[in-house]
Amino acid sequence: MSKDAKILIKKGLILLTPVFIWVLIVYIVDPFNYFNKSNLISEKDKKESALELNSLLYNSIQFKNNPIPNVIIGDSRIRKFPTDRIKQITGDEYYTIYSNAAKLNEIIDLFWFTTECTKMKNIIIGINFNLYNEYAYSNRVSDVKELLENKFIYIFNWNILEAIFLVLKNKYFGINQHERKNKKIFWDYTINTVAKNHYSKWKHPDKSLFRLKEMGVYCKANNINLTLLVVPHQKEFHNKLVEFNLIEEEIGFKNEIKNIGRVIDFDFTNSITNCKPCFNDPIHTTDSVSTIIVNEIFADSLTIGREL
């Protein structure tokens, strides 16, 4: 080998050394358990950082690594449904795949993702009228699937770099707890801004309805128990729907989904929606109310909710 070639190889190795070091760091820290080999970082540390940073990516990888036939899919409104309580009632393990601010098309994408991972038995989909809107759209699930299929995208993804930083910071220095938001200010913001964003511009989601029907057909053909769960909103949030003249559209939404699978509705005037202390904010119920909802669904004892 010539002297120039040796020099070139040596310089190349020097240039590649940071890349090798980074690959090793990603493999060892592995904040989202992509490689699922290293035990250097505890699951608690990962949940407090990686899960908070990108719940969709974290939950998707967790399910792919350990698929089970029973899932709850939705946005943050189903995040705290107590799966341990579900197991007490039914004897079945459930996994909750949620993404903060998930859109209906992404929830449908996650449905198909679970069916690709394992043979499904029970699927519960959290769905509400404020998601049932052609203008409510995002496409993050396809990005996650692309990442799952290509380890190099995972290794050199910006989210991974940020997650590694947060995980290591959490492990060695502790993580700063999020400053608690003023409940009244956040409540008013949700009513006046979030609700306006959801309801001020609405168009019937023809494509999403077609895809929901496809889900229903698939579940019937494959003996999968499909439940569509309309979770409760506090009445002040629902009043914004009324202000934007969407009452008939909401009724149409419930009529359109009731033949897709079993539909359990909690979003109407009842003891939960009328109860302000039952909510952390206008669209997220407290842990105790989440437990009540789970008890009603899985013990087949609907007293507040209703089956459509």
C-alpha positions as YAML, in Angstrom:
chain: A
units: angstrom
residues:
- id: 1
  name: MET
  ca: [0.00, 0.00, 0.00]
- id: 2
  name: SER
  ca: [1.35, 3.40, -0.92]
- id: 3
  name: LYS
  ca: [2.19, 6.04, 1.65]
- id: 4
  name: ASP
  ca: [-0.51, 8.36, 0.30]
- id: 5
  name: ALA
  ca: [-3.15, 5.64, 0.61]
- id: 6
  name: LYS
  ca: [-2.17, 4.98, 4.23]
- id: 7
  name: ILE
  ca: [-2.41, 8.69, 5.02]
- id: 8
  name: LEU
  ca: [-5.84, 8.85, 3.35]
- id: 9
  name: ILE
  ca: [-7.12, 5.87, 5.33]
- id: 10
  name: LYS
  ca: [-5.75, 7.30, 8.56]
- id: 11
  name: LYS
  ca: [-7.46, 10.65, 7.95]
- id: 12
  name: GLY
  ca: [-10.67, 8.86, 7.02]
- id: 13
  name: LEU
  ca: [-10.64, 6.89, 10.26]
- id: 14
  name: ILE
  ca: [-9.99, 10.08, 12.23]
- id: 15
  name: LEU
  ca: [-12.94, 11.76, 10.52]
- id: 16
  name: LEU
  ca: [-15.18, 8.74, 11.13]
- id: 17
  name: THR
  ca: [-14.24, 8.37, 14.80]
- id: 18
  name: PRO
  ca: [-16.93, 10.86, 16.03]
- id: 19
  name: VAL
  ca: [-19.49, 8.94, 13.98]
- id: 20
  name: PHE
  ca: [-18.47, 5.63, 15.55]
- id: 21
  name: ILE
  ca: [-18.60, 7.20, 19.02]
- id: 22
  name: TRP
  ca: [-22.08, 8.61, 18.36]
- id: 23
  name: VAL
  ca: [-23.37, 5.26, 17.10]
- id: 24
  name: LEU
  ca: [-22.04, 3.63, 20.25]
- id: 25
  name: ILE
  ca: [-23.70, 6.26, 22.46]
- id: 26
  name: VAL
  ca: [-27.04, 5.78, 20.69]
- id: 27
  name: TYR
  ca: [-26.79, 2.00, 21.02]
- id: 28
  name: ILE
  ca: [-25.93, 2.15, 24.73]
- id: 29
  name: VAL
  ca: [-28.34, 4.88, 25.82]
- id: 30
  name: ASP
  ca: [-31.08, 3.92, 23.33]
- id: 31
  name: PRO
  ca: [-33.69, 6.32, 24.76]
- id: 32
  name: PHE
  ca: [-36.61, 4.83, 22.83]
- id: 33
  name: ASN
  ca: [-35.52, 1.16, 23.21]
- id: 34
  name: TYR
  ca: [-35.01, 0.83, 19.47]
- id: 35
  name: PHE
  ca: [-32.23, -1.75, 19.81]
- id: 36
  name: ASN
  ca: [-33.61, -2.97, 23.14]
- id: 37
  name: LYS
  ca: [-30.28, -4.43, 24.27]
- id: 38
  name: SER
  ca: [-28.71, -2.06, 26.78]
- id: 39
  name: ASN
  ca: [-29.73, -1.82, 30.45]
- id: 40
  name: LEU
  ca: [-27.52, 1.14, 31.31]
- id: 41
  name: ILE
  ca: [-30.49, 3.52, 31.49]
- id: 42
  name: SER
  ca: [-33.51, 2.60, 33.59]
- id: 43
  name: GLU
  ca: [-36.95, 2.51, 32.06]
- id: 44
  name: LYS
  ca: [-38.03, 5.17, 34.54]
- id: 45
  name: ASP
  ca: [-35.39, 7.60, 33.26]
- id: 46
  name: LYS
  ca: [-36.42, 6.92, 29.67]
- id: 47
  name: LYS
  ca: [-40.10, 7.47, 30.40]
- id: 48
  name: GLU
  ca: [-39.41, 10.74, 32.16]
- id: 49
  name: SER
  ca: [-37.53, 12.08, 29.16]
- id: 50
  name: ALA
  ca: [-37.96, 10.20, 25.86]
- id: 51
  name: LEU
  ca: [-41.65, 9.45, 26.44]
- id: 52
  name: GLU
  ca: [-42.34, 13.06, 27.31]
- id: 53
  name: LEU
  ca: [-40.38, 14.25, 24.28]
- id: 54
  name: ASN
  ca: [-42.03, 11.99, 21.68]
- id: 55
  name: SER
  ca: [-44.84, 9.82, 23.00]
- id: 56
  name: LEU
  ca: [-45.74, 8.50, 19.54]
- id: 57
  name: LEU
  ca: [-42.25, 7.18, 18.82]
- id: 58
  name: TYR
  ca: [-41.75, 5.77, 22.33]
- id: 59
  name: ASN
  ca: [-45.10, 3.96, 22.46]
- id: 60
  name: SER
  ca: [-44.81, 2.61, 18.91]
- id: 61
  name: ILE
  ca: [-41.38, 1.12, 19.55]
- id: 62
  name: GLN
  ca: [-42.49, -0.32, 22.90]
- id: 63
  name: PHE
  ca: [-45.42, -2.04, 21.24]
- id: 64
  name: LYS
  ca: [-43.32, -3.32, 18.35]
- id: 65
  name: ASN
  ca: [-40.82, -4.79, 20.84]
- id: 66
  name: ASN
  ca: [-43.51, -6.41, 22.98]
- id: 67
  name: PRO
  ca: [-46.74, -6.74, 20.96]
- id: 68
  name: ILE
  ca: [-49.87, -7.93, 22.71]
- id: 69
  name: PRO
  ca: [-53.34, -8.56, 21.23]
- id: 70
  name: ASN
  ca: [-55.18, -5.92, 23.27]
- id: 71
  name: VAL
  ca: [-54.64, -2.18, 22.82]
- id: 72
  name: ILE
  ca: [-56.13, 1.22, 23.49]
- id: 73
  name: ILE
  ca: [-55.28, 3.76, 20.78]
- id: 74
  name: GLY
  ca: [-55.82, 7.50, 20.86]
- id: 75
  name: ASP
  ca: [-54.51, 10.87, 21.90]
- id: 76
  name: SER
  ca: [-53.65, 12.13, 25.37]
- id: 77
  name: ARG
  ca: [-57.25, 11.77, 26.54]
- id: 78
  name: ILE
  ca: [-56.85, 8.00, 26.88]
- id: 79
  name: ARG
  ca: [-53.28, 8.18, 28.20]
- id: 80
  name: LYS
  ca: [-54.14, 7.61, 31.85]
- id: 81
  name: PHE
  ca: [-56.66, 4.83, 31.46]
- id: 82
  name: PRO
  ca: [-55.49, 2.36, 34.15]
- id: 83
  name: THR
  ca: [-54.46, -0.82, 32.33]
- id: 84
  name: ASP
  ca: [-53.75, -2.50, 35.67]
- id: 85
  name: ARG
  ca: [-57.43, -2.05, 36.56]
- id: 86
  name: ILE
  ca: [-58.45, -3.46, 33.17]
- id: 87
  name: LYS
  ca: [-56.37, -6.57, 33.91]
- id: 88
  name: GLN
  ca: [-58.06, -6.94, 37.31]
- id: 89
  name: ILE
  ca: [-61.46, -6.93, 35.61]
- id: 90
  name: THR
  ca: [-60.74, -8.96, 32.47]
- id: 91
  name: GLY
  ca: [-57.51, -10.84, 33.16]
- id: 92
  name: ASP
  ca: [-56.10, -9.41, 29.91]
- id: 93
  name: GLU
  ca: [-53.00, -7.26, 29.41]
- id: 94
  name: TYR
  ca: [-53.67, -4.03, 27.51]
- id: 95
  name: TYR
  ca: [-51.17, -1.60, 26.09]
- id: 96
  name: THR
  ca: [-52.00, 2.06, 25.50]
- id: 97
  name: ILE
  ca: [-50.58, 3.52, 22.30]
- id: 98
  name: TYR
  ca: [-51.15, 7.24, 22.44]
- id: 99
  name: SER
  ca: [-49.67, 10.32, 20.88]
- id: 100
  name: ASN
  ca: [-50.14, 13.77, 22.28]
- id: 101
  name: ALA
  ca: [-52.32, 15.82, 19.92]
- id: 102
  name: ALA
  ca: [-52.89, 12.81, 17.67]
- id: 103
  name: LYS
  ca: [-55.17, 13.38, 14.69]
- id: 104
  name: LEU
  ca: [-57.81, 10.90, 13.56]
- id: 105
  name: ASN
  ca: [-55.84, 9.82, 10.49]
- id: 106
  name: GLU
  ca: [-52.84, 9.09, 12.75]
- id: 107
  name: ILE
  ca: [-55.00, 7.04, 15.12]
- id: 108
  name: ILE
  ca: [-56.20, 5.02, 12.13]
- id: 109
  name: ASP
  ca: [-52.57, 4.60, 11.02]
- id: 110
  name: LEU
  ca: [-51.75, 3.29, 14.50]
- id: 111
  name: PHE
  ca: [-54.60, 0.79, 14.23]
- id: 112
  name: TRP
  ca: [-53.02, -0.70, 11.10]
- id: 113
  name: PHE
  ca: [-49.60, -0.55, 12.72]
- id: 114
  name: THR
  ca: [-50.79, -2.80, 15.57]
- id: 115
  name: THR
  ca: [-52.27, -5.31, 13.14]
- id: 116
  name: GLU
  ca: [-48.89, -5.51, 11.39]
- id: 117
  name: CYS
  ca: [-47.14, -6.28, 14.68]
- id: 118
  name: THR
  ca: [-49.32, -9.14, 15.93]
- id: 119
  name: LYS
  ca: [-52.70, -10.85, 15.65]
- id: 120
  name: MET
  ca: [-55.08, -8.52, 17.46]
- id: 121
  name: LYS
  ca: [-57.98, -9.50, 19.69]
- id: 122
  name: ASN
  ca: [-59.35, -6.31, 21.29]
- id: 123
  name: ILE
  ca: [-58.87, -2.76, 20.03]
- id: 124
  name: ILE
  ca: [-60.32, 0.34, 21.67]
- id: 125
  name: ILE
  ca: [-60.13, 3.60, 19.72]
- id: 126
  name: GLY
  ca: [-60.52, 6.94, 21.47]
- id: 127
  name: ILE
  ca: [-62.42, 9.20, 19.09]
- id: 128
  name: ASN
  ca: [-64.25, 12.51, 19.55]
- id: 129
  name: PHE
  ca: [-66.03, 14.96, 17.31]
- id: 130
  name: ASN
  ca: [-63.22, 17.50, 17.59]
- id: 131
  name: LEU
  ca: [-60.99, 14.94, 15.83]
- id: 132
  name: TYR
  ca: [-63.63, 14.24, 13.18]
- id: 133
  name: ASN
  ca: [-62.60, 17.07, 10.89]
- id: 134
  name: GLU
  ca: [-61.00, 17.07, 7.45]
- id: 135
  name: TYR
  ca: [-58.85, 20.02, 8.52]
- id: 136
  name: ALA
  ca: [-57.40, 18.12, 11.50]
- id: 137
  name: TYR
  ca: [-54.53, 16.29, 9.86]
- id: 138
  name: SER
  ca: [-50.96, 15.28, 10.58]
- id: 139
  name: ASN
  ca: [-48.68, 12.54, 9.25]
- id: 140
  name: ARG
  ca: [-46.25, 11.55, 12.00]
- id: 141
  name: VAL
  ca: [-46.95, 7.81, 11.97]
- id: 142
  name: SER
  ca: [-45.42, 7.39, 8.53]
- id: 143
  name: ASP
  ca: [-42.27, 9.08, 9.85]
- id: 144
  name: VAL
  ca: [-42.16, 6.64, 12.76]
- id: 145
  name: LYS
  ca: [-42.61, 3.64, 10.47]
- id: 146
  name: GLU
  ca: [-39.83, 4.89, 8.21]
- id: 147
  name: LEU
  ca: [-37.58, 5.24, 11.23]
- id: 148
  name: LEU
  ca: [-38.46, 1.74, 12.43]
- id: 149
  name: GLU
  ca: [-37.46, 0.32, 9.07]
- id: 150
  name: ASN
  ca: [-34.11, 2.12, 8.90]
- id: 151
  name: LYS
  ca: [-31.77, 2.13, 11.90]
- id: 152
  name: PHE
  ca: [-29.64, 4.87, 10.37]
- id: 153
  name: ILE
  ca: [-32.60, 7.26, 10.40]
- id: 154
  name: TYR
  ca: [-33.01, 6.47, 14.09]
- id: 155
  name: ILE
  ca: [-29.33, 6.93, 14.89]
- id: 156
  name: PHE
  ca: [-29.04, 10.30, 13.16]
- id: 157
  name: ASN
  ca: [-32.47, 11.68, 14.02]
- id: 158
  name: TRP
  ca: [-32.62, 15.02, 15.84]
- id: 159
  name: ASN
  ca: [-35.23, 13.67, 18.29]
- id: 160
  name: ILE
  ca: [-32.78, 10.94, 19.30]
- id: 161
  name: LEU
  ca: [-30.03, 13.46, 20.01]
- id: 162
  name: GLU
  ca: [-32.36, 15.54, 22.14]
- id: 163
  name: ALA
  ca: [-33.72, 12.47, 23.93]
- id: 164
  name: ILE
  ca: [-30.21, 11.19, 24.74]
- id: 165
  name: PHE
  ca: [-29.34, 14.56, 26.23]
- id: 166
  name: LEU
  ca: [-32.49, 14.55, 28.38]
- id: 167
  name: VAL
  ca: [-32.05, 10.91, 29.46]
- id: 168
  name: LEU
  ca: [-28.44, 11.43, 30.54]
- id: 169
  name: LYS
  ca: [-29.34, 14.67, 32.26]
- id: 170
  name: ASN
  ca: [-32.14, 12.90, 34.10]
- id: 171
  name: LYS
  ca: [-29.93, 9.97, 35.11]
- id: 172
  name: TYR
  ca: [-26.97, 11.95, 36.40]
- id: 173
  name: PHE
  ca: [-28.39, 15.33, 37.42]
- id: 174
  name: GLY
  ca: [-32.11, 14.76, 37.84]
- id: 175
  name: ILE
  ca: [-34.75, 16.29, 35.63]
- id: 176
  name: ASN
  ca: [-36.46, 19.56, 36.33]
- id: 177
  name: GLN
  ca: [-40.11, 19.00, 37.01]
- id: 178
  name: HIS
  ca: [-42.43, 20.95, 34.74]
- id: 179
  name: GLU
  ca: [-43.66, 24.08, 36.39]
- id: 180
  name: ARG
  ca: [-47.30, 23.60, 37.25]
- id: 181
  name: LYS
  ca: [-49.57, 25.64, 35.01]
- id: 182
  name: ASN
  ca: [-52.13, 27.92, 36.53]
- id: 183
  name: LYS
  ca: [-55.24, 25.78, 36.18]
- id: 184
  name: LYS
  ca: [-57.63, 28.69, 35.63]
- id: 185
  name: ILE
  ca: [-55.44, 30.29, 32.97]
- id: 186
  name: PHE
  ca: [-54.96, 26.99, 31.14]
- id: 187
  name: TRP
  ca: [-58.65, 26.16, 31.49]
- id: 188
  name: ASP
  ca: [-59.65, 29.48, 29.93]
- id: 189
  name: TYR
  ca: [-57.04, 29.05, 27.17]
- id: 190
  name: THR
  ca: [-58.46, 25.63, 26.31]
- id: 191
  name: ILE
  ca: [-62.01, 26.95, 26.15]
- id: 192
  name: ASN
  ca: [-61.28, 30.16, 24.27]
- id: 193
  name: THR
  ca: [-58.37, 29.17, 22.01]
- id: 194
  name: VAL
  ca: [-58.14, 25.38, 21.67]
- id: 195
  name: ALA
  ca: [-61.89, 24.93, 21.23]
- id: 196
  name: LYS
  ca: [-61.96, 27.74, 18.66]
- id: 197
  name: ASN
  ca: [-59.14, 26.07, 16.72]
- id: 198
  name: HIS
  ca: [-61.06, 22.79, 16.73]
- id: 199
  name: TYR
  ca: [-64.51, 24.08, 15.83]
- id: 200
  name: SER
  ca: [-64.20, 27.35, 13.92]
- id: 201
  name: LYS
  ca: [-63.24, 25.59, 10.69]
- id: 202
  name: TRP
  ca: [-64.92, 22.24, 10.05]
- id: 203
  name: LYS
  ca: [-65.33, 20.00, 7.02]
- id: 204
  name: HIS
  ca: [-66.74, 16.49, 6.91]
- id: 205
  name: PRO
  ca: [-63.84, 13.99, 6.88]
- id: 206
  name: ASP
  ca: [-64.93, 11.78, 3.97]
- id: 207
  name: LYS
  ca: [-61.58, 10.02, 3.68]
- id: 208
  name: SER
  ca: [-61.30, 9.34, 7.41]
- id: 209
  name: LEU
  ca: [-64.84, 7.95, 7.53]
- id: 210
  name: PHE
  ca: [-64.00, 5.62, 4.65]
- id: 211
  name: ARG
  ca: [-60.88, 4.46, 6.48]
- id: 212
  name: LEU
  ca: [-62.85, 3.94, 9.70]
- id: 213
  name: LYS
  ca: [-65.28, 1.74, 7.79]
- id: 214
  name: GLU
  ca: [-62.33, -0.23, 6.41]
- id: 215
  name: MET
  ca: [-61.21, -0.81, 10.00]
- id: 216
  name: GLY
  ca: [-64.64, -2.08, 10.92]
- id: 217
  name: VAL
  ca: [-64.74, -4.49, 8.00]
- id: 218
  name: TYR
  ca: [-61.24, -5.76, 8.81]
- id: 219
  name: CYS
  ca: [-62.12, -6.35, 12.46]
- id: 220
  name: LYS
  ca: [-65.29, -8.28, 11.61]
- id: 221
  name: ALA
  ca: [-63.38, -10.42, 9.11]
- id: 222
  name: ASN
  ca: [-60.61, -11.16, 11.61]
- id: 223
  name: ASN
  ca: [-62.70, -11.62, 14.78]
- id: 224
  name: ILE
  ca: [-61.29, -8.50, 16.45]
- id: 225
  name: ASN
  ca: [-63.46, -6.78, 19.04]
- id: 226
  name: LEU
  ca: [-63.46, -3.11, 18.01]
- id: 227
  name: THR
  ca: [-64.75, -0.46, 20.38]
- id: 228
  name: LEU
  ca: [-64.95, 3.23, 19.52]
- id: 229
  name: LEU
  ca: [-64.88, 5.28, 22.70]
- id: 230
  name: VAL
  ca: [-66.19, 8.84, 22.74]
- id: 231
  name: VAL
  ca: [-64.52, 10.26, 25.83]
- id: 232
  name: PRO
  ca: [-66.16, 13.03, 27.87]
- id: 233
  name: HIS
  ca: [-65.48, 16.76, 27.55]
- id: 234
  name: GLN
  ca: [-66.45, 19.19, 30.24]
- id: 235
  name: LYS
  ca: [-69.64, 21.03, 29.24]
- id: 236
  name: GLU
  ca: [-67.89, 24.40, 28.82]
- id: 237
  name: PHE
  ca: [-65.82, 22.90, 26.00]
- id: 238
  name: HIS
  ca: [-68.90, 21.35, 24.41]
- id: 239
  name: ASN
  ca: [-70.66, 24.72, 24.58]
- id: 240
  name: LYS
  ca: [-68.09, 26.07, 22.10]
- id: 241
  name: LEU
  ca: [-69.25, 23.42, 19.62]
- id: 242
  name: VAL
  ca: [-72.76, 24.80, 20.06]
- id: 243
  name: GLU
  ca: [-71.52, 28.36, 19.50]
- id: 244
  name: PHE
  ca: [-70.05, 27.33, 16.15]
- id: 245
  name: ASN
  ca: [-73.36, 25.73, 15.07]
- id: 246
  name: LEU
  ca: [-72.03, 22.19, 14.87]
- id: 247
  name: ILE
  ca: [-74.75, 20.38, 16.81]
- id: 248
  name: GLU
  ca: [-76.18, 18.60, 13.76]
- id: 249
  name: GLU
  ca: [-72.67, 17.69, 12.60]
- id: 250
  name: GLU
  ca: [-71.90, 16.13, 15.98]
- id: 251
  name: ILE
  ca: [-75.11, 14.09, 15.84]
- id: 252
  name: GLY
  ca: [-74.17, 13.00, 12.33]
- id: 253
  name: PHE
  ca: [-70.70, 11.97, 13.57]
- id: 254
  name: LYS
  ca: [-72.16, 9.65, 16.18]
- id: 255
  name: ASN
  ca: [-74.66, 8.19, 13.73]
- id: 256
  name: GLU
  ca: [-71.92, 7.55, 11.17]
- id: 257
  name: ILE
  ca: [-69.58, 5.69, 13.51]
- id: 258
  name: LYS
  ca: [-72.11, 3.54, 15.36]
- id: 259
  name: ASN
  ca: [-72.13, 0.82, 12.68]
- id: 260
  name: ILE
  ca: [-68.35, 0.55, 12.47]
- id: 261
  name: GLY
  ca: [-67.92, -1.24, 15.78]
- id: 262
  name: ARG
  ca: [-69.24, -1.06, 19.30]
- id: 263
  name: VAL
  ca: [-69.54, 2.62, 20.25]
- id: 264
  name: ILE
  ca: [-69.57, 3.77, 23.87]
- id: 265
  name: ASP
  ca: [-70.36, 7.44, 24.35]
- id: 266
  name: PHE
  ca: [-69.50, 9.53, 27.41]
- id: 267
  name: ASP
  ca: [-69.59, 12.92, 25.68]
- id: 268
  name: PHE
  ca: [-73.11, 14.14, 26.36]
- id: 269
  name: THR
  ca: [-74.83, 15.82, 29.29]
- id: 270
  name: ASN
  ca: [-74.16, 13.57, 32.29]
- id: 271
  name: SER
  ca: [-72.65, 13.54, 35.79]
- id: 272
  name: ILE
  ca: [-69.11, 13.65, 34.40]
- id: 273
  name: THR
  ca: [-69.47, 16.36, 31.76]
- id: 274
  name: ASN
  ca: [-71.37, 18.56, 34.24]
- id: 275
  name: CYS
  ca: [-68.65, 18.14, 36.88]
- id: 276
  name: LYS
  ca: [-65.78, 20.64, 36.61]
- id: 277
  name: PRO
  ca: [-63.65, 18.97, 39.34]
- id: 278
  name: CYS
  ca: [-63.81, 15.74, 37.28]
- id: 279
  name: PHE
  ca: [-61.38, 17.32, 34.79]
- id: 280
  name: ASN
  ca: [-57.78, 18.45, 34.97]
- id: 281
  name: ASP
  ca: [-58.64, 20.68, 32.02]
- id: 282
  name: PRO
  ca: [-61.76, 20.80, 29.84]
- id: 283
  name: ILE
  ca: [-60.83, 17.71, 27.77]
- id: 284
  name: HIS
  ca: [-58.76, 15.57, 30.16]
- id: 285
  name: THR
  ca: [-60.50, 13.73, 32.98]
- id: 286
  name: THR
  ca: [-58.88, 13.13, 36.36]
- id: 287
  name: ASP
  ca: [-57.35, 9.75, 37.20]
- id: 288
  name: SER
  ca: [-60.35, 8.80, 39.33]
- id: 289
  name: VAL
  ca: [-62.80, 9.54, 36.53]
- id: 290
  name: SER
  ca: [-60.62, 7.61, 34.07]
- id: 291
  name: THR
  ca: [-60.96, 4.65, 36.43]
- id: 292
  name: ILE
  ca: [-64.75, 5.07, 36.49]
- id: 293
  name: ILE
  ca: [-64.82, 5.00, 32.68]
- id: 294
  name: VAL
  ca: [-62.68, 1.87, 32.59]
- id: 295
  name: ASN
  ca: [-64.88, 0.18, 35.19]
- id: 296
  name: GLU
  ca: [-67.99, 0.88, 33.11]
- id: 297
  name: ILE
  ca: [-66.50, -0.28, 29.82]
- id: 298
  name: PHE
  ca: [-64.83, -3.47, 30.98]
- id: 299
  name: ALA
  ca: [-67.32, -4.57, 33.62]
- id: 300
  name: ASP
  ca: [-70.18, -4.10, 31.13]
- id: 301
  name: SER
  ca: [-72.03, -1.92, 33.62]
- id: 302
  name: LEU
  ca: [-72.79, 1.32, 31.82]
- id: 303
  name: THR
  ca: [-74.45, 3.73, 34.23]
- id: 304
  name: ILE
  ca: [-73.00, 7.01, 33.01]
- id: 305
  name: GLY
  ca: [-71.85, 6.11, 29.52]
- id: 306
  name: ARG
  ca: [-74.22, 4.83, 26.86]
- id: 307
  name: GLU
  ca: [-73.88, 2.44, 23.97]
- id: 308
  name: LEU
  ca: [-74.95, 3.89, 20.64]
...
